Amino acid sequence: MEDFGRVKVLLDLFREKVKWTLYNRLKESGWIGNYDDVSPELLWNQKEQKVEVWVIDSDRFTHILNTDDKCITEVRAALKEVYRFSGDIVFIRYPF
């Protein structure tokens, strides 16, 4: 996950695997965005040794994703399948 170039090459495949689960959970929680608005980005946090999953510009919805076992499980499974990564993750609010 530290190789940003490799992450980018496989990002669309990762997104395909998690997009529907994330979208459904956000909609269930009252989010009014569209399916196409769910486009997770991945960033390796060297200091904390975990993958940051940037999904949405909202602290409220980011908290919901971080406490949802199904979303966490789906993202971890996709990271393992696509990137062979099996470490910690955290959903992070888009910084912009």
Secondary structure, DSSP 8 states (H G I E B T S, - for coil): ---HHHHHHHHHHHHHHHHHHHHHHHHHTT----GGG---EEEEETTTTEEEEE--S-HHHHHHHHT-HHHHHHHHHHHHHHH---SEEEEE----
